[in-house]
Amino acid sequence: MKIFDISMTIEESMQVYKNKEEKKPEIRNMANFSNSKVHETRIALDVHCGTHLDAALHMIEGGETIEAIPLNQLVGTARVVDLTHIEEAIEREHLESFALQEGEWVLLKTRNSLSEEFDFNFVYLAESGAQYLIERGLRGVGTDGLGIERAQPEYPTHRSLLKNRVHIVEGLRLKDVPAGTYFMVIAPLKLTGIDAAPARAFLVEQLK
């Protein structure tokens, strides 16, 4: 059995959205063996930092908060699709050939996974691609970008997916994951009343 860890490492030097200083995690040592009998650390973290799960409230006024997403929606079959040839936006026509199935997750492997630095021109899911996923009845979509969309006024990709209960995970690391079908686990922190949660994400290679 092979397990692929597809989550980002939380560290102060990590890649963050648009390289904004306020989005970087702060990790502080509060006690160590030079001044205490224990070693303790405090972390300050934006909930959209690194690999994270969006809740509807992120984009929809009055939308559901993170605890409303059941764990059974975050485990199960996921398809990694290779879209590394796409330079700009993932449209409907780029997804139609994969024959995506109702109830599964799709994880979009793009050139984003190859970059160690934030790319302001990252590959994103266009509105037409999001609409196709809704029509196919997908449970969720994951992207290797720190955002699932850019350069789209009014955020139609986010809004349409979240309104139709297609869950969104951003900040996946898929560079070393071959295209194929896996058993997926997304494990967000158990938070409440807010718009997102950092998550540990991994794929298990399915036994033949």
N, C-alpha and C positions, 0 to 999 in steps of 0.2 A: 504493500500500500504506500503510495507516494502522496505527501501533503505539500501543497504550495501555499506559503504564507504570502498573501497578496495585499497586505496592509503596509502603510508607511510607518517608519520608525519615528516616534516622537522625540525630537531633540531640538535644542535651541538653534542649530544651524540648518534645520530642515527647510525644504521648499514650501513657501506659503503663497496664497493667492495674490497676484500682482506685486509680490515682494514687499507687501505692506508690513512695516515694523510692528504695528499694533496687532497683527495676526500671528506673530511668532510666539511660540510658547516660552514661558519663563520658568526655569527650573532652579530652585534655590535650596542649598543645603542649610537645614535649620539646626542640626546637631550632628556632631561627629565625635570620634574617639579621642580627639584632642581636648574637647570641652565637655564631654558627656559619656555616659556608659552605653549610649545607643547611637545609631546613625539614622537620621530622619531627613526626608526631602519633601519640599512643597512644590507643587506645580500650578501655574496659572495658564489656562488653556482656552482658546476660542473653540466653541463647539463645532465649528466648521473647519478646524485644523486637521490636516492629514486626511486619512481615510475616515469618512463619516457618512452617516445616514441622515438625509433630510426628512423633516416632517412637513406637513402641508402648511403649517403656520409660517414657515420660512418665506413663502411667496403669496399666501392667501390670507387676507385679513379674516380673523375668526376661525382659521383652519385648525385641524387637529394638531395636538402637540405630540411630542416624541413617544410618550408612553402609550399612545393609542395604537401604535403599530405592533401587532401580535408577533411574538417570536416565531410562530409557525409560518409566517410570511417570509422569514429571513433565512430559512434552511430549505434545501431541496435541490432539484436539478437546475444547473446553470450551464449555459453554452457560451464558451469563449469564441468569439468570431474575429478573424484576422482582417483588420481594416487598415493595416499599416501603409497601404498604398495611397490612402486618401490624404490630401494636403490641406483641405479647408474644412468642409462640413459634410457630415454623414446625412445623406438624404434617403428618402424612401427607397429609391432604386438601388441603393447600396445594400439594403437589408433584405430585399424581396427574395433573393436567391437562396437564402439560408433556411427558408421554410420553418420559421420560428413557430413554436407550439404554445398553445394556451397553457397558462399556469407555470411556465418556466421563466427563469431569469436569463437575460442576455448580458454578457460582459464585453464591452467594446475595447478591443486591443488596437491601439493606434500608435502613431509615432510619438505620442505623448509619453509613452512608457520608456522611451529611449533617452529622454532628456533629464539631466540631473538639476537643471536650472528651470525657473519658471519661464515658459514661453508665452508671450503675450498674444501670439497667433496660434494658440493650441487648437487642435482638432476638436470640434464640438458636434453635438447632435442637433441638426436643424429641425424646425417645426414639422416638416413633412415626415422626417424619420420618427419623431415622437408620435405623430398621429398614426403611423403604421404600427408601432408597438401597441398602441391602445386598441387598434382594430384587431390585432392578433390575440388580444387578451393576455398579454404578458403580465407576470406578477411583479417584475422589477427589472431595472436596468442599472448596470454599473459602468462607470467610465474611468479611464486612467488619467483624465484631466482633473484639475482641482475645481473645475466648474463643468457642468454638463452643457452649458451654452455660453455664447458670447456674441456680441454685435447683433443682438435681436431685441429691438425695442419691446418693452412690456413683458419680456421673459416668457414667450409663448411655449417654449419647450418645458420649462419647469411647471408652469401653471397648468398646461393641459395634462401632463403626466400625473401631477399631484391631485388634480380634480378628479381624475379617473382611477385613483388609487393604484397607480403604477409607481412602486417605490423607487427611490433614487439613492444610489451610493456613489460618492465621488472620491477621487484620490486613490484609486486602486493601483497596484504595481503588477503589471502583467507581462513585463519584458521576457521573463523566462518561462512563461506558461504557453505550451503549444495550444493551438486551436483544438477544440473538442468539447466533449460533454463531461461534466464533473458533478460531484456532490458538493454543494456550497454551504458555508456557515458564515453569516454576518452576525457579530455579537456586539451590539452597541452598549455603551455604559447605561446603567439603569438610572436614567434621569427623568425628570417630570416637569411638565408645564412650559417647556421651551421648544425651540424650532429645529434642533438637530442634536446628534450625539456622536462623539468619536467612537470608532468601532475597530475591533480586531476582525479581520476577514481571512478566510482560508478556503482552499479547494482541496478535495480529496479525489484522487484519480480513481475512477470507477473500475472495479474488478471485471475482467473479461468473463 
